[in-house]
C-alpha cells in the first residue's frame, strides 16, 4: 500500500499546478485581475513558467497562485502541498522546525508558510451555533503569557491575568468549534461574543464562573455545573456539562505546549484557527486526512499574507 505522500502532485511541479487548478478552478479558469471566466489560454514557449495563462479580457498574465496564500512565494508549489497535508493531518500540529527539516526550506520560510496556511484555515462561516434549540458549550482557557500585560504587584484570583485568554464554543449537534482570543474574561467581554455567535433559542452550558451568571436572560436555557465542588455532570440533567469543550481544550493545550511551546499574543488567533479547523474537519465527522487537506486547499483564495503582516 503506497503512502498518500507518494502522489505525483507532492513531488512534481507540473502535477502540483494541475492539482491546485482542479480545486481552485473547479468551475472554470478565472482571471484574478478582471474576473473573466474561461476566456484565457496557456502561454507557450520554452521560457514560459509552469501554469501561466493570458486573459483575453484584460490581456494580463496570471497563474492559479495569484490572489492566494501562494502568491509571490518562491517555494515550489509541490512543497506547499506537502506542508498543507502535513499541517492539516497532524492532530496536534507540526512545528516550523519540523517543516524546515522535512521540506528542506529555511526555518524562516517554514515559519512563514505555517502562518500562511493557518490564515487559509480561517472560517468564513458566520452561522450561529445552537440553531433550533441545540446545545452549545462555552468555556475559556489560558495559555502562555501575554507579554503586552505588565504584572502589577501580587497576582490576584487564580493568577491568570498575565496569560493569553481564549474563549471557545462547541456546538454539540454539528460537532463544530469556534474560538476567540480575548483580552478579558469578564461579562462585559464574554457576553457580547456569545450573543453574536449563539442563537437565542440555544441551550448554553458553562461552568459556574461569574461572567456566565445572567446568560438565562439572553438564551432559552443556561445550564451550569459547579466545578469548584467537584461536579462535572449535573446529577439532575446529564446533558448539563462542558466535557465536550474540555476535550477540545485538551488537544489544543497538548499541541501548544508539546509542539509549538511558545506563542505570542499577536499570533494566537491564527493558532486557534488551526485547531478549530482540524476539530471541525476531524475523522469523527467523517473527514479523512486527504479530504481535510482538500478542504484547506480550497480556502487559500483571498487569504494572502505578507511577511510584514504575519510578523
Buried (B, 14 or more C-beta within 10 A) or exposed (E): EEEEEEBEBBBBBEBBBBBBBEBBEEEEBBBBBEEBEEBBEEEEEEEEEEBBBBBEEBEBBBBBBBBBBBBEBEBBBBBBBBBBBBBBBBBBBBBBEBBBEBBEBEEEBBBBBBBBBBBBBBEEEEEBBBBEBBBBBBBBBBBBBBEEEEEEEEEEEEEBBBBBBBBBBBBBBBEBBBBBBBEEBEBEBBBEBBBEBBBEBBBBBBBEBEBBBEBEEBBEBBBBBEBEEEBBEBEEEEEBBBEBBBEBBEBBBEBBBEBBEEBEBEBBBBBBBBBBBBBBBBEEEEBEBEEBBBBBBEBBBEBBBEEEEBE
